[in-house]
Every structure is written in C-alpha cells, then in structure tokens.
Amino acid sequence: MRRRLKKKVIIFLVFITICLILVIISLNHSKNNVDKSKDKVNDIVNKEVEVSEKEKKMSLIAVGDVLIHESVYKDALQPDGTYDFHSMFTDVMPIIKKYDLKFCNQESTIGGTALGISGYPSFNSPDEIGDEIVNLGFNLISLANNHAMDKGEDAINYSNSYWSTKDVITAGSYPSMEERNKVKTYEQNGIKYAFFAYTTTLNGSLNKDYLVNMYSAAKAKEDIEKIKDKVDVIIVSMHWGEEYTNTPTESQKQIAEYLSSLGVNLIIGHHPHVVQPVTYVNDTLVIYSLGNFISNQLSIGINQGIGLMVGVDIIVDSDGVKFDNLYKELILSYADNSKNFKVIPFSKLNNNLLNDYSNINKKYMDIVNGG
C-alpha cells in the first residue's frame, strides 16, 4: 500500500515538473515573440527616422519679369497719388502662396519718386509695386537685368535701400563691392542654399561693377567655387537670350552647360519676354525663359502677353539633389485696351478673355515642354 502511494506521489511530482517546464518554455517563447515584435517596431521607427533625417524638401515657384509700363502704373494710380496694384494679382496669389521660395525678376527698377516714375524706355517704378510683390509672398528677387541702370546710380542705390527694408533675399545688385563679394548662404526646411543673379546685357554704361552683376564665366566660377561646399543647393537667375524668340540661343545653351558643370542645380531664365523650354541639362533643371509676369506687352502681340509659372519640389538626400512635382502653367498678362490689368492663369481663362485660349495653351505648352 505504501509502495503504491509512494509511486503515485512520484508520478504526480513528475507530472507537476513536466507542467512547470512546459509553462516556462511557453513563457519564454511568448517573451521572445514580444521582444521580436518590439525589435520589428523599433526597426520600422528607426528606418522612418533615418529616412526623415536623410531626405529634406523645399518648394519653389518662379515667375518672370515684373515690367511696369506707363499704362500699368497709371492703371494702379489712386486719387490720392498713391498706387494700388493688388487687384492685378488676386488670381495668382493662391498658387504662389503655397510655395516656400517664390522668385521673380524685378525688371523695372524701383528708383524713387524724386527721379520721376516712368515706363519704357527708361523705367522707374513706384515703391508700391515692390510692396505688392512682398505681399504676394515673393522672397527671391533678381535685380540683375538690362534695365537696372535705366535711371542711373541714384535709382539703383534707392532700389537696394528699398529692398533692404523688406524680408526678402535679393541678388544681382549691391551697395558695395564688399557686399557683392560676401559669401551668403540661406536655409529653408533644413536645406542650405545659395542664390545668385547675373545679366548678360545692360542698357547704358556701368561705372561700378557691384551695381549690376554682369555675367562672365570667370565671375560665376569664382562665386560658385567659394560657396558650393557650404550649401546643398545652388540657384542661379540668368537674364540672357534674345528678345521675343521662343528658342534658346546657342549662348544660353553654352552658359547652361557651363553652370551645370560648376554644380548649379537650378537655373531660372528671363529677358526674352516670351516663354522658352523647361528642360534638364545634365542634372540641372533649366528654365530658359519665363516670359513676362506683368507688362503691357500684350499690346505688341499674344506671344509677349503670355508668361509662365514653374513650381517644383527640391529634394536633398544622401544621393544629392533631385526635383519632383514639376508644375508648369501659362499665365496671361491681360489688359483691356491697356487698362484693367490682370495676371490670369490659363486654368482660369475663357474665350471671352482670350479667344481660342485652349489651342493657344497647347501651342505654348508645346514650346515649354520642348516640342
């Protein structure tokens, strides 16, 4: 009897031991699964963090020439003698506001009322057009163009002083050689960038090199070599080409190739007053000509009345710089017998505003797309 009892006890203890071993094994297995799950979650989080640290993005939109002819500023003239340009840009403001960096070429110098407000051929624009450009959100302003010296040194000094009071970045005209030669870097969304502006042509003479940044291969190389190791992205504004032609000249193409070889990432072109192709030269995005943003050149013909907006995401990661979400839309610098000026995107046009606008859009987008 005792032997049977002892045997049962032993069997029971063995059973309990086996159960405990199974429970321990099960718990360890569960713990390992939990640890593996945690490891997987941590791996995913770490990869997402790694990607976010590697990839940075900023958006940019560019428009062309702010060319304030006499009829344009007279249309903005108020009874009290001030100027109000706001209504001319309400259709494009929502598009422009979406971008981080917003570029335009201030073709007509803001030179102060003491010199007299004037239009073609010697432009001098009122302060209020600059105020409205800032109100639209533009923060990259090119001051290097062929009309920069239309009213002489006093006007360009006034221009530099005016823009220095605004929360914008300008390039292409400077109050001194020391200021022109400074190494300037800027930052947006964690991306460091440089911004240069040059012109290949100038009406009149230039007695001080720093007043207008005339392009030369040597000058561009010196500027870019000084800064390329300090920034992620280099943006260059080029006032170049032949007026009223939709085809880039050989000179434009050669300059684009050269700037690309120096490491320039984005070239923004203007001066022809008409649109030209948007394309790549090697890895450099080149906008050969944006045409006019606002002007009275529609009175010359439809070719001069059409401009271009180009938007793009600039992405910087471990592989370098790339572009995404390229947006291209034509704009019409509309006027009704040189009055009621309005910048209108083609997406907001109709046949009453521009007859056969759909076919016109196709024709000029073919030019923009290189076709």
KADA-V933208 format. One record per residue. N is the residue number from 1. RES is the residue in one letter. PHI is phi as a letter, one per 40 degrees, with the letter a starting at -180 (* if undefined). PSI is psi in degrees with one decimal (999 if undefined). NEAR is the number of other ideal C-beta (glycine too) atoms within 10 Angstrom. Layout:
BEGIN
N_RES_PHI_PSI_NEAR / N_RES_PHI_PSI_NEAR
END
This chain:
BEGIN
1_M_*_-47.2_5 / 2_R_c_-39.6_6 / 3_R_c_-43.6_7 / 4_R_c_-42.4_8 / 5_L_c_-44.0_9 / 6_K_c_-40.7_10 / 7_K_c_-42.4_10 / 8_K_c_-40.6_10 / 9_V_c_-44.0_10 / 10_I_c_-44.8_10 / 11_I_c_-42.3_10 / 12_F_c_-44.0_10 / 13_L_c_-39.3_10 / 14_V_c_-42.7_10 / 15_F_c_-47.0_10 / 16_I_c_-42.3_10 / 17_T_c_-44.9_10 / 18_I_c_-42.9_10 / 19_C_c_-44.2_10 / 20_L_c_-41.1_10 / 21_I_c_-43.2_10 / 22_L_c_-41.5_10 / 23_V_c_-44.8_10 / 24_I_c_-43.7_10 / 25_I_c_-43.9_10 / 26_S_c_-43.8_10 / 27_L_c_-42.2_10 / 28_N_c_-39.3_10 / 29_H_c_-43.9_10 / 30_S_c_-42.5_10 / 31_K_c_-41.0_10 / 32_N_c_-40.4_10 / 33_N_c_-42.6_10 / 34_V_c_-44.4_10 / 35_D_c_-40.6_10 / 36_K_c_-40.2_10 / 37_S_c_-42.9_10 / 38_K_c_-40.9_10 / 39_D_c_-40.9_10 / 40_K_c_-44.8_10 / 41_V_c_-45.5_10 / 42_N_c_-38.8_10 / 43_D_c_-43.7_10 / 44_I_c_-47.0_10 / 45_V_c_-45.5_10 / 46_N_c_-39.0_10 / 47_K_c_-40.4_10 / 48_E_c_-41.2_10 / 49_V_c_-42.4_10 / 50_E_c_-42.9_11 / 51_V_c_-45.1_10 / 52_S_c_-32.2_9 / 53_E_c_-32.8_11 / 54_K_c_-43.7_11 / 55_E_c_123.7_14 / 56_K_b_150.5_17 / 57_K_a_137.3_17 / 58_M_b_150.5_20 / 59_S_b_148.6_19 / 60_L_b_140.7_23 / 61_I_b_142.2_24 / 62_A_b_136.7_28 / 63_V_b_170.4_28 / 64_G_c_-130.5_31 / 65_D_c_127.0_28 / 66_V_c_98.5_25 / 67_L_b_96.5_26 / 68_I_c_90.1_30 / 69_H_c_165.8_22 / 70_E_d_-42.1_14 / 71_S_c_-30.0_18 / 72_V_c_-49.2_25 / 73_Y_c_-27.6_22 / 74_K_c_-32.7_15 / 75_D_c_-26.7_21 / 76_A_c_-7.7_20 / 77_L_c_132.3_14 / 78_Q_b_160.9_9 / 79_P_d_-28.7_5 / 80_D_c_5.3_6 / 81_G_g_-5.6_8 / 82_T_c_176.6_11 / 83_Y_b_140.8_21 / 84_D_b_107.4_14 / 85_F_c_1.1_24 / 86_H_d_-45.5_14 / 87_S_c_-18.5_13 / 88_M_c_-17.8_22 / 89_F_b_6.7_18 / 90_T_c_-27.8_12 / 91_D_c_-24.7_18 / 92_V_b_-14.7_22 / 93_M_d_-46.0_14 / 94_P_c_-31.6_9 / 95_I_c_-47.5_17 / 96_I_c_-40.5_17 / 97_K_c_-21.1_11 / 98_K_c_-15.2_12 / 99_Y_c_155.5_21 / 100_D_c_-54.9_16 / 101_L_b_137.0_25 / 102_K_b_115.8_22 / 103_F_b_142.1_26 / 104_C_a_161.3_25 / 105_N_b_114.2_30 / 106_Q_c_87.2_28 / 107_E_c_-41.5_27 / 108_S_c_118.9_29 / 109_T_c_138.9_27 / 110_I_c_99.3_27 / 111_G_b_4.1_27 / 112_G_g_142.8_20 / 113_T_c_-21.7_11 / 114_A_d_-27.8_9 / 115_L_c_-4.5_16 / 116_G_g_123.9_10 / 117_I_c_133.4_20 / 118_S_a_162.4_18 / 119_G_b_-150.3_19 / 120_Y_d_140.4_16 / 121_P_c_-10.1_8 / 122_S_b_97.3_19 / 123_F_c_142.1_25 / 124_N_a_111.4_25 / 125_S_c_151.6_28 / 126_P_c_156.0_21 / 127_D_d_-33.2_17 / 128_E_c_-26.3_20 / 129_I_c_-36.7_21 / 130_G_c_-41.6_22 / 131_D_d_-40.8_17 / 132_E_c_-36.1_21 / 133_I_d_-43.1_24 / 134_V_c_-41.1_16 / 135_N_c_-34.6_13 / 136_L_c_-17.3_21 / 137_G_h_-1.0_16 / 138_F_c_131.2_25 / 139_N_b_0.0_20 / 140_L_b_109.1_23 / 141_I_b_122.4_25 / 142_S_c_131.2_30 / 143_L_b_6.0_26 / 144_A_c_107.3_25 / 145_N_a_174.2_30 / 146_N_c_-17.4_17 / 147_H_c_4.9_26 / 148_A_d_-33.9_30 / 149_M_b_20.2_21 / 150_D_d_-37.7_23 / 151_K_b_16.7_22 / 152_G_g_-171.9_17 / 153_E_c_-37.2_12 / 154_D_d_-41.1_12 / 155_A_c_-41.8_22 / 156_I_c_-30.7_24 / 157_N_c_-41.0_15 / 158_Y_c_-43.1_20 / 159_S_d_-49.9_25 / 160_N_c_-39.1_20 / 161_S_c_-42.8_12 / 162_Y_d_-51.7_17 / 163_W_c_-26.3_19 / 164_S_c_-17.1_11 / 165_T_c_-4.2_10 / 166_K_b_153.9_15 / 167_D_c_66.8_6 / 168_V_b_165.8_16 / 169_I_b_123.3_17 / 170_T_b_158.4_21 / 171_A_a_151.6_21 / 172_G_h_-12.6_25 / 173_S_a_139.4_27 / 174_Y_a_152.3_21 / 175_P_c_-13.1_15 / 176_S_a_163.3_12 / 177_M_c_-34.6_12 / 178_E_c_-43.3_9 / 179_E_c_-38.1_13 / 180_R_c_-36.4_17 / 181_N_c_-2.0_13 / 182_K_c_142.0_10 / 183_V_c_111.0_10 / 184_K_b_124.4_14 / 185_T_b_150.9_12 / 186_Y_b_164.9_16 / 187_E_b_138.3_11 / 188_Q_a_122.7_17 / 189_N_f_36.6_12 / 190_G_g_-0.9_12 / 191_I_c_126.5_19 / 192_K_c_133.2_15 / 193_Y_a_160.9_24 / 194_A_b_151.8_23 / 195_F_b_119.6_24 / 196_F_b_154.1_23 / 197_A_b_133.3_25 / 198_Y_b_155.7_24 / 199_T_b_143.5_25 / 200_T_c_-5.6_19 / 201_T_a_151.1_15 / 202_L_a_132.2_18 / 203_N_c_119.4_13 / 204_G_g_-173.3_13 / 205_S_b_163.0_7 / 206_L_b_115.8_14 / 207_N_c_-9.9_8 / 208_K_b_115.8_12 / 209_D_d_-31.7_12 / 210_Y_c_-16.6_16 / 211_L_c_-38.3_26 / 212_V_b_130.8_24 / 213_N_c_90.7_25 / 214_M_c_136.1_17 / 215_Y_c_136.9_20 / 216_S_a_153.1_11 / 217_A_c_-40.7_12 / 218_A_c_-43.0_7 / 219_K_c_-45.0_14 / 220_A_c_-42.8_20 / 221_K_c_-44.9_14 / 222_E_c_-45.0_11 / 223_D_c_-47.5_20 / 224_I_c_-38.6_18 / 225_E_c_-33.8_11 / 226_K_c_-22.2_13 / 227_I_b_-15.6_17 / 228_K_c_-26.4_14 / 229_D_c_-4.3_7 / 230_K_b_-7.9_11 / 231_V_b_164.6_22 / 232_D_c_-33.5_20 / 233_V_b_138.4_24 / 234_I_b_124.0_22 / 235_I_b_130.5_25 / 236_V_b_128.3_28 / 237_S_c_128.4_29 / 238_M_b_119.0_29 / 239_H_c_105.5_31 / 240_W_a_177.9_23 / 241_G_g_-171.8_24 / 242_E_b_132.8_16 / 243_E_c_139.6_12 / 244_Y_g_18.2_13 / 245_T_b_136.7_14 / 246_N_c_3.0_19 / 247_T_b_127.4_14 / 248_P_c_142.1_21 / 249_T_c_167.2_16 / 250_E_c_-35.5_7 / 251_S_c_-43.9_12 / 252_Q_d_-46.3_23 / 253_K_c_-40.7_13 / 254_Q_c_-41.4_11 / 255_I_c_-41.9_25 / 256_A_c_-44.6_24 / 257_E_c_-43.2_13 / 258_Y_c_-46.3_14 / 259_L_c_-37.9_26 / 260_S_c_-40.8_19 / 261_S_c_-24.5_12 / 262_L_c_-12.4_16 / 263_G_h_11.8_17 / 264_V_c_134.9_26 / 265_N_c_-33.6_23 / 266_L_a_127.3_25 / 267_I_b_125.9_22 / 268_I_b_112.8_27 / 269_G_b_151.7_26 / 270_H_a_173.3_32 / 271_H_h_-40.2_25 / 272_P_c_-17.3_28 / 273_H_g_10.3_25 / 274_V_b_165.4_28 / 275_V_c_148.8_26 / 276_Q_b_173.2_26 / 277_P_c_152.7_18 / 278_V_b_120.9_22 / 279_T_a_-179.7_15 / 280_Y_b_137.0_12 / 281_V_b_106.1_18 / 282_N_f_-123.4_10 / 283_D_c_6.6_13 / 284_T_c_127.7_22 / 285_L_c_123.1_23 / 286_V_b_121.3_26 / 287_I_b_103.3_25 / 288_Y_c_-39.8_28 / 289_S_a_132.0_33 / 290_L_c_-6.8_29 / 291_G_g_-159.7_29 / 292_N_c_143.1_30 / 293_F_c_-54.8_27 / 294_I_a_139.4_30 / 295_S_a_-179.5_29 / 296_N_b_27.5_24 / 297_Q_c_-3.7_24 / 298_L_c_-25.5_20 / 299_S_c_-21.3_13 / 300_I_c_-43.2_12 / 301_G_i_166.7_11 / 302_I_c_-32.8_17 / 303_N_d_-42.1_19 / 304_Q_c_-17.3_21 / 305_G_c_-12.0_23 / 306_I_b_128.7_27 / 307_G_b_-169.7_27 / 308_L_a_139.7_27 / 309_M_b_132.2_23 / 310_V_b_123.1_22 / 311_G_b_151.5_19 / 312_V_a_149.0_22 / 313_D_c_128.6_16 / 314_I_b_117.6_25 / 315_I_b_131.2_19 / 316_V_b_124.5_22 / 317_D_a_-167.9_14 / 318_S_c_-18.6_8 / 319_D_c_-6.8_9 / 320_G_h_-142.9_11 / 321_V_b_134.8_19 / 322_K_a_167.6_15 / 323_F_b_146.1_16 / 324_D_a_162.2_10 / 325_N_f_50.5_10 / 326_L_c_121.7_11 / 327_Y_b_128.1_14 / 328_K_b_124.9_15 / 329_E_a_134.2_19 / 330_L_c_151.2_23 / 331_I_b_153.6_28 / 332_L_b_124.1_24 / 333_S_c_83.2_25 / 334_Y_c_144.4_18 / 335_A_a_149.0_22 / 336_D_b_97.8_11 / 337_N_f_48.1_7 / 338_S_g_30.7_15 / 339_K_a_169.8_11 / 340_N_f_52.3_11 / 341_F_c_142.4_25 / 342_K_a_132.3_19 / 343_V_c_117.6_22 / 344_I_b_123.5_20 / 345_P_c_148.0_15 / 346_F_c_-25.6_19 / 347_S_c_-13.7_11 / 348_K_b_6.6_13 / 349_L_c_164.4_19 / 350_N_a_173.9_10 / 351_N_c_-19.6_9 / 352_N_c_-35.9_7 / 353_L_c_-38.5_13 / 354_L_a_107.6_19 / 355_N_c_134.0_10 / 356_D_g_33.5_10 / 357_Y_c_-29.4_18 / 358_S_c_-45.6_12 / 359_N_c_-33.6_9 / 360_I_c_-41.2_18 / 361_N_d_-45.2_18 / 362_K_c_-43.8_10 / 363_K_d_-47.0_16 / 364_Y_c_-27.0_21 / 365_M_c_-30.8_16 / 366_D_c_-39.2_12 / 367_I_c_-46.9_21 / 368_V_d_-38.5_24 / 369_N_c_5.8_11 / 370_G_g_9.1_11 / 371_G_c_999_9
END
